[in-house]
Amino acid sequence: MKLNAGRLRHRIRIERPIATQDPDTGALTEAVQIIGTVFASIEPLSAREFIAAQSTQSQITAKILMRYRTGLTPDMRLIDVATGTVYNPAGFLPDPYTGRDWLTIPCVVA
């Protein structure tokens, strides 16, 4: 089963936090590295999913679906390019059929 491309109507920027060091002072500063921009589907949790998430003391409020991509880690953040909303992923769940077609990403809105 494939992910229908028509569902992927949101542009998402994937960013990773990085520490940079000032060459003059040696001070460390936080910055972000843009990993890429992809099309995805941002979906609020349904009432049933929200109740299930709350029962496990989770703050998950949305899920993002995107085509499979390697190298993603929970310390990254996903940003809706149109609205600027920042989503912090709780993990990356591969599709249940092949494990390499799409990812479901439960997220907390920052």
Secondary structure, 3 states (H helix, E strand, C coil): CCCCHHHCCEEEEEEEEEEEECCCCCCEEEEEEEEEEEEEEEEECCHHHHHHHHHCCCCCCEEEEEECCCCCCCCCEEEECCCCCEEEECCCEECCCCCCCEEEEEEEEC
